[in-house]
Amino acid sequence: MFSVDVEDYFHASALADGVRSAGLHTLEHRVCANTRRILGILDDGGVRGTFFVLGWVAERYPELVKEIQASGHEVACHGYSHSVIYEQSPDEFRAETIKAKKLLEDITGEPVLGYRAASFSITDRSLWALEILKDAGFAYDSSIFPVHHDRYGIPDANPVPHILPLQDGRSILEVPMTVARYGGFNMPISGGGYFRLYPYWLSRMAARGANASGRPWVFYVHPWEVDPDQPVLDVKPLSRFRHYNNLHKTESRLRKMLADFRFTSMKSYLSEAGLLSLTAPCDYSHADQIVNQR
């Protein structure tokens, strides 16, 4: 499953201090050009994916959302402001999520089925957000990362697409980010900064390992990751490394990856797997068996 988290470079959590220092109003917007660059790469590779679009972006650039849709990709939701959920109240999260979903549906004229939290911020502290996603009408979530990290992660989470029971007795289809099990811990192999950090051969080997075990590879990238010429903000060394490391290598690695693997959108994969119904309420009674068989 190929996915893109559509946000601008200054939305990234690693640059938060630099954005505050510079002032958001002073920063150049580069999300449209960078997203179109991603669209071109995918078109060259004959790939259709899922674009989790930030409501902030959709509100300012509705024509970009229409271009994504017209190119044959799934439009999904990345929230509105890119605030991490565990620093929001339930009421704040509900209002932002509904606003973003409505923006996208008004632009596309289609239901928005998928959601991914800013910075994968559905953690043990914010599992309550899943019930709000269910209330809002989302069919699936892709926010849980089964790893240890200082900003996100549920290390012991189920690492394959599954039906996740909610505290109120309902359930939601969860599509976690892919990990590889090495030395007793989960190694993130899903893309983003990890795709830039690892040599390409390691990402390819890990992805093939996931496929060999019958698990899908859930890959993600941000538009700003194909933009080595973006402004460099004043942030701490670790944040600078996380955000700017190997930006100049992303596009060439993406093109290699699209030649090495067969990708589709999340909606297409999940519907073909029998996990997601596009025409009727979902029947999840055999969902775990379907995933395990694949």
C-alpha positions as CSV (number, residue, x, y, z in Angstrom):
1,M,0.0,0.0,0.0
2,F,1.5,3.3,-1.1
3,S,0.5,6.4,0.9
4,V,1.4,10.1,1.0
5,D,0.9,12.4,4.0
6,V,0.1,15.7,2.3
7,E,1.5,18.5,4.4
8,D,4.0,21.2,4.0
9,Y,7.5,21.1,5.4
10,F,6.7,23.5,8.2
11,H,4.0,21.2,9.5
12,A,6.6,18.5,10.5
13,S,6.9,18.1,14.2
14,A,10.7,18.2,14.0
15,L,10.6,21.8,12.8
16,A,8.1,23.1,15.4
17,D,10.7,25.2,17.2
18,G,12.0,26.7,14.0
19,V,8.6,27.6,12.8
20,R,7.8,29.4,16.1
21,S,11.1,31.3,15.8
22,A,10.6,32.3,12.1
23,G,6.9,32.9,12.2
24,L,4.5,30.8,10.2
25,H,3.3,33.7,8.1
26,T,6.9,34.3,6.8
27,L,7.4,30.8,5.4
28,E,7.0,29.9,1.7
29,H,4.3,27.3,0.8
30,R,5.8,24.5,-1.2
31,V,3.2,21.7,-0.7
32,C,1.6,22.1,-4.2
33,A,4.8,21.8,-6.2
34,N,6.1,18.9,-4.1
35,T,2.8,17.0,-4.2
36,R,2.7,17.4,-8.0
37,R,6.2,16.0,-8.1
38,I,5.1,12.9,-6.2
39,L,2.1,12.6,-8.5
40,G,4.5,12.6,-11.5
41,I,6.7,9.9,-9.9
42,L,3.7,7.7,-9.3
43,D,2.4,8.3,-12.8
44,D,5.7,7.3,-14.3
45,G,5.6,4.1,-12.2
46,G,1.9,3.4,-13.0
47,V,1.0,3.4,-9.3
48,R,-2.1,4.6,-7.6
49,G,-2.0,5.3,-3.9
50,T,-3.7,6.9,-1.0
51,F,-3.1,10.6,-0.2
52,F,-3.8,11.5,3.4
53,V,-4.5,15.3,2.9
54,L,-4.2,17.8,5.8
55,G,-7.3,19.9,6.1
56,W,-5.2,23.0,6.3
57,V,-3.8,22.2,2.8
58,A,-7.3,21.3,1.4
59,E,-8.8,24.6,2.6
60,R,-6.1,26.7,0.9
61,Y,-5.5,24.5,-2.2
62,P,-8.7,22.7,-3.1
63,E,-7.4,22.4,-6.7
64,L,-4.6,20.2,-5.5
65,V,-7.0,17.8,-3.9
66,K,-8.9,17.7,-7.2
67,E,-5.7,16.9,-9.0
68,I,-5.0,14.0,-6.7
69,Q,-8.4,12.6,-7.2
70,A,-8.3,13.2,-11.0
71,S,-5.1,11.3,-11.2
72,G,-6.8,8.2,-9.8
73,H,-5.6,8.2,-6.2
74,E,-7.6,7.7,-3.1
75,V,-8.2,10.9,-1.0
76,A,-8.1,10.3,2.7
77,C,-7.8,12.5,5.8
78,H,-4.7,13.6,7.8
79,G,-6.6,15.8,10.2
80,Y,-6.8,19.5,10.0
81,S,-4.0,21.4,11.8
82,H,-1.3,18.6,12.2
83,S,-1.6,18.9,16.0
84,V,-0.7,15.7,17.8
85,I,-3.8,14.1,19.3
86,Y,-2.5,13.4,22.8
87,E,-2.1,17.2,23.2
88,Q,-5.7,17.9,22.2
89,S,-8.9,17.5,24.2
90,P,-11.5,15.1,22.8
91,D,-13.7,18.1,21.9
92,E,-10.8,19.8,20.0
93,F,-10.0,16.6,18.1
94,R,-13.6,15.9,17.2
95,A,-14.1,19.4,15.8
96,E,-10.9,19.4,13.8
97,T,-11.5,15.9,12.4
98,I,-15.0,16.6,11.3
99,K,-14.0,19.9,9.7
100,A,-11.2,18.2,7.8
101,K,-13.3,15.3,6.6
102,K,-16.1,17.7,5.4
103,L,-13.6,19.8,3.6
104,L,-12.3,16.9,1.6
105,E,-15.7,15.4,0.9
106,D,-17.0,18.8,-0.3
107,I,-14.1,19.1,-2.7
108,T,-14.1,15.5,-4.0
109,G,-17.8,14.8,-3.8
110,E,-16.9,11.3,-2.4
111,P,-16.9,9.7,1.0
112,V,-13.5,9.9,2.8
113,L,-12.9,6.4,4.2
114,G,-9.4,6.6,5.7
115,Y,-7.7,8.6,8.5
116,R,-4.1,9.0,9.6
117,A,-3.1,11.0,12.6
118,A,-0.4,13.7,12.6
119,S,2.9,12.1,13.6
120,F,1.1,8.8,14.2
121,S,-0.2,10.3,17.5
122,I,-2.7,7.6,18.3
123,T,-0.9,6.1,21.3
124,D,-1.9,4.5,24.6
125,R,-2.6,8.1,25.7
126,S,-5.1,8.8,22.9
127,L,-6.9,5.6,22.0
128,W,-10.1,7.5,22.8
129,A,-9.6,9.1,19.4
130,L,-10.6,5.9,17.6
131,E,-14.1,6.2,18.9
132,I,-14.4,9.7,17.5
133,L,-13.1,8.5,14.2
134,K,-15.8,5.8,14.2
135,D,-18.4,8.5,15.1
136,A,-17.2,10.6,12.2
137,G,-17.8,7.8,9.7
138,F,-14.3,6.7,8.9
139,A,-14.0,3.1,7.7
140,Y,-10.4,2.6,8.6
141,D,-7.5,4.2,10.5
142,S,-3.8,4.0,9.8
143,S,-2.3,5.9,12.7
144,I,-0.8,3.2,15.0
145,F,2.9,2.5,14.7
146,P,4.0,-0.7,16.6
147,V,7.4,0.7,17.7
148,H,9.1,2.5,20.5
149,H,9.6,6.2,19.7
150,D,9.8,9.4,21.7
151,R,6.8,11.0,19.9
152,Y,4.6,8.1,18.9
153,G,4.1,4.3,18.9
154,I,2.4,1.4,20.6
155,P,5.2,-1.2,20.7
156,D,2.9,-4.3,21.4
157,A,0.2,-3.3,18.9
158,N,-0.9,-5.9,16.3
159,P,1.4,-5.3,13.3
160,V,-1.0,-6.5,10.5
161,P,-4.3,-5.0,9.3
162,H,-6.9,-6.1,11.8
163,I,-10.2,-5.3,13.4
164,L,-9.5,-3.3,16.6
165,P,-12.1,-3.5,19.3
166,L,-13.0,-0.2,20.9
167,Q,-13.8,0.5,24.5
168,D,-17.5,1.2,23.7
169,G,-18.0,-2.2,22.2
170,R,-17.7,-1.2,18.6
171,S,-14.6,-1.8,16.3
172,I,-12.6,-0.1,13.6
173,L,-10.4,-1.5,10.9
174,E,-6.8,-0.6,11.8
175,V,-4.0,-0.6,9.2
176,P,-0.8,-0.2,11.3
177,M,2.5,0.9,9.8
178,T,4.7,-2.0,8.9
179,V,7.6,-3.2,11.1
180,A,10.1,-6.0,10.9
181,R,11.0,-8.1,14.0
182,Y,14.7,-8.1,14.7
183,G,16.5,-9.0,17.9
184,G,13.3,-9.0,19.9
185,F,12.1,-5.5,18.9
186,N,10.1,-4.0,16.1
187,M,12.2,-2.1,13.5
188,P,10.2,0.5,11.6
189,I,10.4,-0.1,7.8
190,S,7.4,1.9,6.6
191,G,9.0,4.8,4.9
192,G,9.3,8.5,5.7
193,G,12.5,9.3,7.6
194,Y,13.4,5.6,7.9
195,F,13.4,5.3,4.1
196,R,15.9,8.2,4.0
197,L,18.0,6.9,6.9
198,Y,18.4,3.3,5.7
199,P,20.4,2.4,2.6
200,Y,17.9,1.4,-0.1
201,W,18.9,-2.3,0.0
202,L,17.9,-2.5,3.6
203,S,14.4,-1.1,3.0
204,R,14.0,-3.4,0.0
205,M,15.1,-6.5,2.1
206,A,12.8,-5.6,4.9
207,A,9.8,-5.1,2.6
208,R,10.5,-8.4,0.9
209,G,10.6,-10.0,4.3
210,A,7.2,-8.6,5.1
211,N,5.8,-9.8,1.9
212,A,7.4,-13.3,2.3
213,S,5.6,-13.7,5.6
214,G,2.3,-12.8,4.0
215,R,2.0,-9.3,5.3
216,P,1.4,-6.2,3.2
217,W,4.0,-3.4,3.2
218,V,2.4,-0.1,4.2
219,F,4.7,2.6,2.8
220,Y,4.4,6.4,3.4
221,V,6.2,9.5,2.3
222,H,5.7,13.3,2.6
223,P,5.8,15.7,-0.3
224,W,8.5,17.7,1.4
225,E,10.8,14.6,1.3
226,V,11.4,15.0,-2.4
227,D,12.4,18.7,-1.9
228,P,16.1,19.1,-1.0
229,D,15.9,22.8,-1.7
230,Q,13.3,23.6,1.0
231,P,14.2,26.3,3.6
232,V,16.4,25.2,6.4
233,L,15.0,26.3,9.7
234,D,16.9,26.8,13.0
235,V,16.2,23.7,15.1
236,K,18.1,21.4,17.4
237,P,20.6,18.9,15.9
238,L,18.4,15.8,16.3
239,S,15.4,17.5,14.7
240,R,17.6,18.8,11.9
241,F,18.9,15.3,11.2
242,R,15.4,13.8,11.3
243,H,13.9,16.3,8.9
244,Y,16.7,17.1,6.4
245,N,18.7,13.8,6.3
246,N,19.1,12.5,2.7
247,L,16.3,14.6,1.2
248,H,18.4,14.6,-2.1
249,K,18.1,10.8,-2.3
250,T,14.4,10.3,-1.8
251,E,13.2,10.7,-5.4
252,S,15.7,8.3,-6.8
253,R,15.0,5.7,-4.1
254,L,11.3,6.1,-4.7
255,R,11.7,5.4,-8.4
256,K,13.7,2.2,-7.6
257,M,11.1,1.1,-5.1
258,L,8.3,1.5,-7.6
259,A,10.2,-0.7,-10.0
260,D,10.9,-3.3,-7.4
261,F,7.4,-3.7,-5.9
262,R,3.7,-3.6,-6.9
263,F,1.7,-1.0,-5.1
264,T,-1.9,0.0,-4.8
265,S,-4.0,2.3,-2.7
266,M,-5.2,1.4,0.8
267,K,-8.8,1.4,-0.3
268,S,-8.1,-1.0,-3.2
269,Y,-6.0,-3.4,-1.1
270,L,-8.4,-3.5,1.8
271,S,-11.4,-4.0,-0.5
272,E,-9.7,-6.8,-2.5
273,A,-8.7,-8.5,0.8
274,G,-12.3,-8.5,1.8
275,L,-11.7,-6.2,4.8
276,L,-13.5,-3.2,3.4
277,S,-16.8,-3.0,1.6
278,L,-17.3,-0.2,-0.8
279,T,-21.0,-0.8,-1.4
280,A,-22.4,-2.0,1.9
281,P,-21.7,-2.0,5.6
282,C,-18.5,-3.9,6.3
283,D,-18.7,-7.5,7.6
284,Y,-15.6,-8.0,9.7
285,S,-16.5,-11.5,11.0
286,H,-13.7,-13.2,9.0
287,A,-11.3,-10.3,8.7
288,D,-8.4,-11.7,10.7
289,Q,-8.5,-15.0,8.9
290,I,-8.4,-13.1,5.5
291,V,-5.3,-11.1,6.6
292,N,-3.5,-14.2,7.9
293,Q,-4.3,-16.1,4.7
294,R,-2.8,-13.4,2.6
